[in-house]
Amino acid sequence: GDLVHSLGTPPVLDLEPAPLPIAPYTLGVWLGDGHSAGARFTNIDQEVVEGVRADGFIVNAGAGSTWGIRKQQQRWSRDNFEAALRSLDLVNNKHLPVAYLRAGVAERRALLAGMVDTDGHVTARGQIEFVSVSAALRDGIMELARSLGLKPTLSEDRARINGRDCGARY
């Protein structure tokens, strides 16, 4: 008979949990819908707000759909959150920090959930799709998904706003 080859699913990279400066779900939300320059978020739905609150953050609603956060237990202010973003070299440089890519499985799943809850969706075929115009986030989420035993695929097309080509979209 015919020999059929299958690669199956990749193994999960099983690492120890690590102390992280920002809760992984909240960082994922910021990577998806955060303002690159600081501790603000835009276009976040109530379920995501509750997820950030579950991480221990207080959501300070601003005008419209923009809001900031601070950490309740550790008295995080907007400045503290921005300092944590700076310590990870994330301000105006969104990417998945190595510390998060090498954290425990639960932390990596939470990071992925925050990103998908903001810049992702489930397709009609039941697949999870994450869309970004950032090559750094594209590369990071591919590594993150693989480390969790998932089999991500990558496609590229053009991002368009009102018919205007705005560059690559992954």
Buried (B, 14 or more C-beta within 10 A) or exposed (E): EEEEEEEEEBEBBEBEEEEBBBBBBBBBBBBBBBBBEBBBBEEBEEEBBEBBBEBBBEBEEEEEEBBBBBBEEEEBBBEBBBBBBEEBEBBEEBBBBEEBBBBBBEBBBBBBBBBBBBBBEEEEEEEEEBBBBBEEBBBBBBBBBBBBBBEBEEEEEEBEEEEEEEEBBB
